[in-house]
Amino acid sequence: MPTDLWLAGAIGVALCLYFLFGGADFGGGVWDLLARGPRAEAQRRAIAAAIGPVWEANHVWLILVIVMLFAGFPPAFAAISVALHVPLTLFIVGVVLRGSAFAFRSLDDQTRDPQRVPSPPREGRAGEAVPSPRDLGDPGQRRFGRVFSMASTIAPVLLGAVVGALVSGDIRVQGGVVTSGFFAAWLAPFPLAVGLFALALCALLAATYLTVETSDPTLREDFRRRALAAAVAVGVIALVAFVLAGSGAPRVRAALAARRWSWPFHGLTGAAAVTAIAALATRRFRLARVAVAAQTVLILVGWALAQYPYLVVPDVTLHAAAASARAQRLLLIALAAGLPVLLPSLWLLFRVFKRAKNSARASTAP
Amino acid sequence: MVPPRTKRECEAGSTQNPAVPIDWNGLAYARAQMGISLAFHIVFAAAGVALPALMVLADVQHRRTRDPEYLQLSKQLAKGTSILFAVGAVSGTVLSFELGLLWPRFMGRFGESIGLPFALEGFAFFTEAIFLGIYLYGRGKVSPNLHLASGVAVAVSGAASALFVTLVSAFMNGPGGTDPIAAMASPSWPYQVVHVLLSCYQATAWAMVAISAFILLRDPKRTLHRKALALALPMACLTALVQPLSGDRSAKHLAVAQPLKLAAAEAHLHTAPRAPLHVGGVPDLDTGEFHGAIPIPGGLSFLAFGDFDAPVTGLDAFPRADWPPVLRVRTAFQVMVGAGSAMALAALAVIVVAARRAARRRPRLPDGRRWLLAFVALGPLGFVSLEAGWLVTEWGRQPWIVRGLMRTAEAVTDFPYKAAPFWLFTTVYVFLGVAVVYLLARQIARADRPHGPTGSAHAD
């Protein structure tokens, strides 16, 4: 297999991991924004506890994707950066605000350890009650919380719109120069539908993971209902996007509908989606987590297959944008050298913080 | 040492004129946006390199002494690290996108050359983020040894990140070649990497010295901050003394490898033997005269070549179109050297005093009121000289984005509305800067209040 395919595969894997982990962190922000009812604060706390130790590591997958793209396919990176300047700029502003606001909020918690249990209200300086550190409730924290949750909601939409624009066929590149303007390619129904699809998928991932990571049964029910709603939303928006693709991304839609692998593949994705919904409905949360992750990976792989061999449909192919074979080979060697450090570290991180908390899962639900 | 690039090689790059006329106003916005993003990120990146080391030192002290204040201090430093690291991580992400968003032609042509160090930096960054998560949230969840090892991993991978990123800067300043391996080992890399790493520790340690001193001035009973001072001061003094040596090596390297940059930094117009060094003052670039400067005859020759009579290449050896903005480069250089010299002198004084006290068997830490006042005044100089030094290297490289191979004006994006993202990011960074200062100030103020509404030394 030539180096450009290996590298494209590595980018695809990193993108999948970014979506599975970083996407779920965005989804956590969505549910922070939509936290409602008497347990709103408890939901926000559960989300913050789930994201806190891992979001920065999860975020690095994005950096790896960007680096592999510009190192392995420099002209494609250049063309994408020009054509999608606006949504990418807005996306990274979202990334910046999301990350910093989250860090500000969790570290502004009255100087306590992040892991401390809630303590009763204590006396403030002027004698007024000070909210306990873990309820994320003082005005400053609430402000940062709003920034965090809104940025988390907007960023995935923009990232989805970027993907939608890449497959739309509306970005035209001639002789390395983008000729199709700066707005039309992404500010259209199809890319925006893909943006909403990405948002729904993030929300689904987050809510499903949270059912496994919450020990409180009532909270788990909250997240289960949210996951089911998000699963339905994912299905509906997928249909809408598929219909819009007819005129919005004809080439990729043709690939999705008419290649040899197309329908078996859709069948597999659909099976994962149905399994996820069924598992959520019957409170098999670990199974739901696996099914939702599988569904997400299948969706991303389907997208990649439909887009192949283009990096930007229809003018930039993997092959044409490839860096020199030597540069790509060296990059692959660097990746291979990094993995033995990365994978055990990641394993340790998730082992420490993500061991399931609901060991008695189905039986404790109301 | 690799010989400097020939003039013909330089000109080969400059002949590629962009098809469209250059939008100078847009270029200015793009450069300003990149500059603000980098200037902002550098502060957090430097703190992200050095603060974990201080945090681990505090942890080690706690293990040795079992003094709960060291534990408290380590936790405070961990919190500071996590805020600064988070902002550093996201502002670094902005930069990786901005490389393409602002300079797509640079990335299209040189992306493969600089990809290798960036990929390695990605892994270092990964390790840093993972172990910071374990360190911050894992106290009590993982064994104390694993916890401490995580802190060490954060400190080491932070330094590794800085190393890899500086390799890219070294490539842009003086590419050793565009092959990925050659690009990673550009001639100036050892000088730049040492100088940058030292500056990270120096800036952060001096800032911590100043903060502790400031609090001790207001309330001498806050012993935690005396310990913080004692922890940061050795690092501050050591780096302040070593850094001028590293700077000297860098200058000697520049004199041979990038003579134009050195000439700009010194506003040295005429190529001549026995070149004088001018301290302060304002240069006149048409005559080569200085107004109000203190001249040291042969000083520049000595600094550049270790010989008072050696000829030093001046700006006049290069076409004016290739000059960097000389006045700005020189001003930044003078600020860097001035601030660095002040810190070095202070470090020397601290060491002398500490040694004399130790000889008289008194506590060694110089923490009298006058010392504390001096520390508060000197504290910001670390970051001042860090930023100034970064400006020297960036402005000093202009008008090239990759010296000799591509001009900055050729690299800039075709995106026509460059003012909009500039203002957007400027606003975001002002907001973040204010928020960080506010949060850190609050955090530090509350660090050891025994009965305040916040944490206490007895919390654990």
HADDOCK unambig.tbl for C-alpha pairs under 7 A between the chains (distance, minus, plus):
assign (segid A and resid 53 and name CA) (segid B and resid 133 and name CA) 4.57 0.50 0.50
assign (segid A and resid 53 and name CA) (segid B and resid 134 and name CA) 6.89 0.50 0.50
assign (segid A and resid 53 and name CA) (segid B and resid 137 and name CA) 6.06 0.50 0.50
assign (segid A and resid 54 and name CA) (segid B and resid 133 and name CA) 6.27 0.50 0.50
assign (segid A and resid 56 and name CA) (segid B and resid 129 and name CA) 5.61 0.50 0.50
assign (segid A and resid 57 and name CA) (segid B and resid 126 and name CA) 5.81 0.50 0.50
assign (segid A and resid 57 and name CA) (segid B and resid 129 and name CA) 4.98 0.50 0.50
assign (segid A and resid 57 and name CA) (segid B and resid 130 and name CA) 5.29 0.50 0.50
assign (segid A and resid 60 and name CA) (segid B and resid 126 and name CA) 5.91 0.50 0.50
assign (segid A and resid 63 and name CA) (segid B and resid 93 and name CA) 6.56 0.50 0.50
assign (segid A and resid 63 and name CA) (segid B and resid 122 and name CA) 6.66 0.50 0.50
assign (segid A and resid 64 and name CA) (segid B and resid 119 and name CA) 6.81 0.50 0.50
assign (segid A and resid 64 and name CA) (segid B and resid 122 and name CA) 5.95 0.50 0.50
assign (segid A and resid 67 and name CA) (segid B and resid 115 and name CA) 6.43 0.50 0.50
assign (segid A and resid 67 and name CA) (segid B and resid 118 and name CA) 6.48 0.50 0.50
assign (segid A and resid 67 and name CA) (segid B and resid 119 and name CA) 6.09 0.50 0.50
assign (segid A and resid 70 and name CA) (segid B and resid 107 and name CA) 6.82 0.50 0.50
assign (segid A and resid 70 and name CA) (segid B and resid 111 and name CA) 5.27 0.50 0.50
assign (segid A and resid 70 and name CA) (segid B and resid 112 and name CA) 6.86 0.50 0.50
assign (segid A and resid 70 and name CA) (segid B and resid 115 and name CA) 6.97 0.50 0.50
assign (segid A and resid 71 and name CA) (segid B and resid 111 and name CA) 4.84 0.50 0.50
assign (segid A and resid 71 and name CA) (segid B and resid 112 and name CA) 4.18 0.50 0.50
assign (segid A and resid 71 and name CA) (segid B and resid 115 and name CA) 4.28 0.50 0.50
assign (segid A and resid 72 and name CA) (segid B and resid 112 and name CA) 6.17 0.50 0.50
assign (segid A and resid 74 and name CA) (segid B and resid 107 and name CA) 6.11 0.50 0.50
assign (segid A and resid 74 and name CA) (segid B and resid 108 and name CA) 4.43 0.50 0.50
assign (segid A and resid 74 and name CA) (segid B and resid 109 and name CA) 6.77 0.50 0.50
assign (segid A and resid 74 and name CA) (segid B and resid 111 and name CA) 5.23 0.50 0.50
assign (segid A and resid 74 and name CA) (segid B and resid 112 and name CA) 6.44 0.50 0.50
assign (segid A and resid 75 and name CA) (segid B and resid 108 and name CA) 4.44 0.50 0.50
assign (segid A and resid 77 and name CA) (segid B and resid 100 and name CA) 6.80 0.50 0.50
assign (segid A and resid 77 and name CA) (segid B and resid 108 and name CA) 6.87 0.50 0.50
assign (segid A and resid 78 and name CA) (segid B and resid 100 and name CA) 5.72 0.50 0.50
assign (segid A and resid 78 and name CA) (segid B and resid 104 and name CA) 4.42 0.50 0.50
assign (segid A and resid 78 and name CA) (segid B and resid 105 and name CA) 6.51 0.50 0.50
assign (segid A and resid 78 and name CA) (segid B and resid 107 and name CA) 6.23 0.50 0.50
assign (segid A and resid 78 and name CA) (segid B and resid 108 and name CA) 5.19 0.50 0.50
assign (segid A and resid 81 and name CA) (segid B and resid 100 and name CA) 5.26 0.50 0.50
assign (segid A and resid 81 and name CA) (segid B and resid 101 and name CA) 4.86 0.50 0.50
assign (segid A and resid 81 and name CA) (segid B and resid 104 and name CA) 6.66 0.50 0.50
assign (segid A and resid 82 and name CA) (segid B and resid 101 and name CA) 6.14 0.50 0.50
assign (segid A and resid 82 and name CA) (segid B and resid 104 and name CA) 6.91 0.50 0.50
assign (segid A and resid 82 and name CA) (segid B and resid 413 and name CA) 6.63 0.50 0.50
assign (segid A and resid 82 and name CA) (segid B and resid 414 and name CA) 6.99 0.50 0.50
assign (segid A and resid 82 and name CA) (segid B and resid 415 and name CA) 6.36 0.50 0.50
assign (segid A and resid 85 and name CA) (segid B and resid 101 and name CA) 5.89 0.50 0.50
assign (segid A and resid 92 and name CA) (segid B and resid 94 and name CA) 6.00 0.50 0.50
assign (segid A and resid 95 and name CA) (segid B and resid 90 and name CA) 6.72 0.50 0.50
assign (segid A and resid 96 and name CA) (segid B and resid 90 and name CA) 5.02 0.50 0.50
assign (segid A and resid 96 and name CA) (segid B and resid 91 and name CA) 6.53 0.50 0.50
assign (segid A and resid 99 and name CA) (segid B and resid 86 and name CA) 6.54 0.50 0.50
assign (segid A and resid 99 and name CA) (segid B and resid 90 and name CA) 6.54 0.50 0.50
assign (segid A and resid 100 and name CA) (segid B and resid 86 and name CA) 6.02 0.50 0.50
assign (segid A and resid 100 and name CA) (segid B and resid 87 and name CA) 5.49 0.50 0.50
assign (segid A and resid 103 and name CA) (segid B and resid 83 and name CA) 5.89 0.50 0.50
assign (segid A and resid 103 and name CA) (segid B and resid 86 and name CA) 6.39 0.50 0.50
assign (segid A and resid 104 and name CA) (segid B and resid 83 and name CA) 6.58 0.50 0.50
assign (segid A and resid 107 and name CA) (segid B and resid 79 and name CA) 6.74 0.50 0.50
assign (segid A and resid 108 and name CA) (segid B and resid 439 and name CA) 6.80 0.50 0.50
assign (segid A and resid 110 and name CA) (segid B and resid 454 and name CA) 5.42 0.50 0.50
assign (segid A and resid 110 and name CA) (segid B and resid 455 and name CA) 6.95 0.50 0.50
assign (segid A and resid 111 and name CA) (segid B and resid 443 and name CA) 6.48 0.50 0.50
assign (segid A and resid 111 and name CA) (segid B and resid 454 and name CA) 6.35 0.50 0.50
assign (segid A and resid 111 and name CA) (segid B and resid 455 and name CA) 5.75 0.50 0.50
assign (segid A and resid 112 and name CA) (segid B and resid 455 and name CA) 6.17 0.50 0.50
assign (segid A and resid 114 and name CA) (segid B and resid 137 and name CA) 6.39 0.50 0.50
assign (segid A and resid 115 and name CA) (segid B and resid 137 and name CA) 6.52 0.50 0.50
assign (segid A and resid 122 and name CA) (segid B and resid 453 and name CA) 6.79 0.50 0.50
assign (segid A and resid 123 and name CA) (segid B and resid 453 and name CA) 6.30 0.50 0.50
assign (segid A and resid 124 and name CA) (segid B and resid 453 and name CA) 5.14 0.50 0.50
assign (segid A and resid 125 and name CA) (segid B and resid 452 and name CA) 6.82 0.50 0.50
assign (segid A and resid 125 and name CA) (segid B and resid 453 and name CA) 6.29 0.50 0.50
assign (segid A and resid 323 and name CA) (segid B and resid 112 and name CA) 6.08 0.50 0.50
assign (segid A and resid 327 and name CA) (segid B and resid 112 and name CA) 6.00 0.50 0.50
assign (segid A and resid 327 and name CA) (segid B and resid 180 and name CA) 6.17 0.50 0.50
assign (segid A and resid 331 and name CA) (segid B and resid 116 and name CA) 5.87 0.50 0.50
assign (segid A and resid 334 and name CA) (segid B and resid 116 and name CA) 6.97 0.50 0.50
assign (segid A and resid 334 and name CA) (segid B and resid 120 and name CA) 6.69 0.50 0.50
assign (segid A and resid 338 and name CA) (segid B and resid 123 and name CA) 5.98 0.50 0.50
assign (segid A and resid 342 and name CA) (segid B and resid 123 and name CA) 6.82 0.50 0.50
assign (segid A and resid 342 and name CA) (segid B and resid 127 and name CA) 6.60 0.50 0.50
assign (segid A and resid 345 and name CA) (segid B and resid 127 and name CA) 6.96 0.50 0.50
assign (segid A and resid 345 and name CA) (segid B and resid 130 and name CA) 6.77 0.50 0.50
assign (segid A and resid 346 and name CA) (segid B and resid 130 and name CA) 6.66 0.50 0.50
assign (segid A and resid 349 and name CA) (segid B and resid 130 and name CA) 6.33 0.50 0.50
assign (segid A and resid 349 and name CA) (segid B and resid 134 and name CA) 6.39 0.50 0.50
